[in-house]
Amino acid sequence: MSTSADVVVVGSGIVGLGTADAAARLGLSVIVVDRTAGPIGATVRNFGHLCIGAQTGTAREFADAGREHWLRLSADAGFWLRASGTLVAAREDDELDLLARAAEDGGIRMLEADEMLERTPLRPGVAVGGALVEPDLQTHPREAAAAIVRHLAERGVEFRFRTAVTGVRSGVVETTRGPITAGRIVVAVNHDIDQLLPELAERVGIERCALDMMRVATDLPKPLDAPLLTGWSLVRYGRFGALAEASAVRTRLHGERPDLAALDLNQMYTQLPDGSLIIGDSHAKAVQPGPFQPEAAFEAFLDEARALFAVDRLRVLERWQGVYATGPDEFLIEETEPGVHVIAATTGIGMTCGFGLAEHTIRHAFDRARQPAQGGIS
């Protein structure tokens, strides 16, 4: 095993893999270190929804950049990805108004109620209309992560799995299998940042967001050929939730269904190539959320799915708890000491923005290494 590399990446989630990919494309030697046997965190516990068109500001910049990397890697590494866009079902006029306002900036195509019925297995009369968010992609997160690891390993990236990192400082990563010297270090451990750099986590307010999710077998009358969002989703995503029209939607939803509001619901759906449906999800924030998942959340997911879709059978195949880093800002980007870069998506958009964030970090790290007087990444 190598004892040094140009770049040592701590963490093999999507941000860590994106960092390894960006560094390898620059011709740099790369070692990825992870305490687990492979990606098992937020990278594989999500919808596989790359919600590019729902972002704004820096998140949109990272998402747009990441989109090209997703398309490239799916071809090179051989995993399933589709340029599906994202469908949004508007069940009330205020949701339709919110979509129409967001569509003024482009990239969103409004759909009539009959078009939504043609494209989705919704129950007749459920939607008054909807929209297609055109830039979005969908993948199978479990298969994609494993394929990217294999692809990067074939390109010469060294993976040091089942190896815990016990400390990082300029030029050195201390691990349970010995030290590794590094030109640059990128810490991409998402919600576990407080396990390695607790003072940083406390200073910037990073904690964990736990979410309940499930996968079901179903008898949908037609395939769901794109991720499907609802009004509960719209009030969460930056492009929609920041608009004035979102206030009316949020007030109505919370007033009509305080039980779902208490779950901090993002009611959305993706269908995998095997026909199974991922549904969810709830959100609960804490420094260390409890592992116990109330059955009421899963019952609510199933009830809402039955109300939305023309379906008779929903057989639960899997339930799981997802966890991701959450904080006051969308991203954590810090150079804690020279050559030690700590990065994370801190609003649950790691799959969407992770590759763009990683590319930004590597490019700026090495640009600024050549121009040390300019300081660290901002």
N, C-alpha and C positions, 0 to 999 in steps of 0.2 A: 504494500500500500504506500502511496505517496505521502510524504511528510511535509510537502509544501505545494502551493499553487498560487497562481496570479490572483484568483478569486476563491474564497471559501464562503459558501452559502450555508447558513444555519436554518434548516427547515425545508421540507420537500413538498410543501403545499403549492398551490398554483403560483403564488408570488415568488416562492423560491425556485420553482421550475422555470418560470419566466426569466428570472435573473440568471440562472445557469444557461439558458438558451441565448440570452442577449450577450453574455460574456463569451460563450463559445463561438458565436457568430463574429466576434471581434478577433478570434484567433487566440484567446486567452485560455490558459489551463484552469480547470474548475474542479473543485471538490464540493459535493453537497453532503452535509452531515445531518442526520435525523435520528432521534432516539427510538423511533418506531421502525417497523419492518417495511414501511412504505406509506404513501399518503393515506391517512385515515381520518383527517379532521374535516374542517369546513369544505375543503376542496371536493370531497366525495359525498358530502351529506347535504346536497342542495338540489335544486330543480333542474340544473343544467341549462338555465335560462340566462342568456347573455343579453342583458337589458340595456343595450347601447343607446337607443333613442329616447330612453327615459331619464337620461342624465343631463346635467348642466355644468358649466364652468370647467374646473380642472378634471372632474370626474368624466365629463364628456370627452375632453381631450385624451385622457387615458383610455377610455372606452373605444374611441375611434381608432387610436393607434393599436390597441389590443385586437380589434376585429381582424386586421390584416394578419396578425400573428396566429390567431385561431385558424383562419382559412389556410394559411401556409402549413401549420403544424398538422392539421387534419389530413392534408394531402401527403405530407412527408412521413408522418408517424402512422397513418392508416387507421384513424378512428372516426366514428360516425359524427357528422356535423351537418346541419342543414341551415341554409339561409332562409329561414321560415318567416322572419318578421315575428311580431307579437300581436295577437288579437286581444282587443279589449271589449268586453261586453258592457254596454251602458244599460242599466235596468231602470233608470229614472232620467227625466229630462235634465236635471242638474248635472248628472254625470256626462250626458251628451254635450252640454254647454261647456263643461270643463275640457273635454276632448277637443271640441271645436276651437276653443281658445288656444290650446297647446298646438293644434295643427297649423295655426297661422305662421309658425316658425319653420314649417317644412318637415318632411320626413315622416309625416303621419297622414294616412289617407282615411277619410271618414267613410263609414259603411252604413248603408240603410239596414233596417231590421231584417228584410228578406235576404240581404246579402249575408248577414250574420248567420241566418238559418241555413243557407246554402253551404257555408264554410265550416260550420260547427255542429256538434250534436246537442245544441241547446234545446230546451223545451220551447215549443211555440208560445209566443207571447211573453217570454221572460225578458227579452231585450228590446228596447225601443230603438236601438241602433248600436253603433260601435265604431271601432277604428282598427286600422292596421298600422302598427309602429314598424316601419319598413326596414331599418338597418339591423334589426335584432337577429340573433342566431340561437340555435339550440344544439346541445350536445348531450351525451350520456356521461355524466361526471365521473363515474367509477371507471368506466372503460377509458376515457380520455386521459385521466391522470396516469394510469398504469402504462398506457401506450407512449405518453410523453417521456416517462422515465426510461422505458426501453430504448426509445429513439435517441435520447440524449446520451445514454450509455454507449450506444453504437457510435456516436460522434466523438467519444473520448471523454465525456464527463464522468468523473469517478463519484460513485455514491457510497457513502459510509453509513449504512443503516445500522440500527440497533446500537447506536453510539450516541451517548448523551454529551451535550456541551455543558461544561461546568463554569466556563468563564470566557470572556472575550476582552482583548485589549489591542491596541494598535499593533498590527503585525502578527498576532498570535491568537489562535483558538485553542483553548484547553478542552480536551475531551476525555472520556473514560477509556479511550484506547491510546492516549498520548497526545501531545501537542501537535498542532499543524501551523506552520508559518504561512502567512498570506500577505500578498501585496495589498489586497482590499478584502474586507469582510462585510458581508451583507447578512444581517439578522432578519429573518422573515418567518417568525414563529407565531404570528397572528395573536390569538388570545392568550398564549402562554408567555407573553413578553414579561409578565411579572414574575415568572419563574427564573428568568435569567437576568433581567434588569429591573428589579422591583422599584427602585427609586424613580426611574424614568416612567414606568407605568403609573405610579402614584402622582407624579408631577403633572402628567398630561391627561390624567383622568381615564385611563384605559381600564375597562372591566369586561365582563363576558355577557353576551346575549345568548340565552338558550332558547331553542325553538323546537316545537313538536312537529313531526312530519310523518307521513305514511305513504305506502304504495299499495294500490289495490288492483285486483283483476276486475274487469267490468265488461258489460255487454253494450257499450256505446253503439248506437246505430250507424255511426260513421266515424272515421278517424278524426282525432284532433290534430290537425297538421301544423299547429304552431302553439307555443305557450299561450295560455288564456289568462288574462287579468280581469279583475272586477273593480268596482268602485273602492273597495277596501284597499286595493293595490294603489290606485291613483293617488290617494292622500298620503302615501308613503314615499313615492318616488319624486326626486327633486324637480323634474321638469313640470310635473303636474301639481304637486303638493304646495309649491311656493306661489301658485297663482291665486288671485283673489277668489276665483270661482270655486276653489277647493274648500273654502270655508263652509259654504252651504252644504256641500256633499258630506264633509266631516260631521257637521252639526246634525244633519239628518240621520246619518248612519249610527252615530253614537246615541242619538235619542231613540231611534227605533230598536236598536239591538245593543243595549248596554252589556249584555252577556258576551257578545263577540268583541265589543270594544275592550272589555276587561282582559281578553286574551291577547290584545294588541294584534288583531288578525291581519294577515295578508292573504286574502282568499285568492289563490291562483292554482293553476293546473298545467302540468306538462305530461305528454304521452311519450313513452319510450318505444323503441323499435319493436319490442315484444308485445306491444299493445297495452301493457300495464300503465296505470295512471298514478303520477305523484301528486299528492294533494296536501295542502297545509296553508299557512303555518302560523304558529303563535310565537310570541316573543316575551321573554322575561329577563330583565337585566339585573346583574349583581356581580360583585367581585368573584364569587364562586357560587353559581346557581346550584340548587339541589338537583340530584339525579332523578328525582321522583316525578313522573309524568302523570298528571291527572287524566283520568279517562274521559272526563267531561270535554276536554279539548278535542279528542279524537271523535267523540260522538257528534260534536258540533261540526267537525270537518265533513263527516259522512252525511249528516242531515243537510248541510248546505249544498253538497255535491248532488244529492238526490233532488233538491229543489231546483237546481240549475240545469241539470242534464236530463235528457229523455232516456233514463236508464232504470232498470229494475234490479240489477245485481251489482253489488259492490262488495267483493270479498277481500278482506285485508290480507295482504301478503307479508308486509313488514311495517314496523313502527320504529322510529328512532328519534334521538335527541341530537339536533345540530347545535353547534356552539361556534360563535365567531366573536372577534374583538369589536367592541363598541366604544366610542369616545365622543368628545364634543365636536370634533372635526371629522371630515370624510376620510382623511388619510393621516397616518403618522409617517413623517419623513424627517429623520434627524441624523446628523453625524455626531455621535456622542463623544467621540475623540477621533483624532486624525486617522482616516482610513476605515472607520467602523460605522457603517450605515445601517440604521434601523428603520424598516419600512413595514407598513401594514395598511390594508384597507379597513377602515374602522366603522363602516356602516353596512356591512353585509353585501358589498358589491365587489368582492375579491375576484370572483370568476369573470365578471364584466371588465374590471379595470386593472386586474393584476398584471397582465402582460405589459400594458402601457406604463404602469408604475415601475415595473422592473426595468424596462427599456430606459425610462427616464433616469433611473438611479444609476445604472451602469454607464450610460453615456456621459452623464454629468460627473460621475465619480472620476472617470478617466480623463475627461476634458480638464477637470480642475486639478487632477494630479499633475497634469502637464503645466498648469498655471496655479501653483500653490498660493500665490499672494491673494487670489480671489476668494479663499475660504471654502467652507463646506457647502453642501447641498442645502437649499432653502425650499 
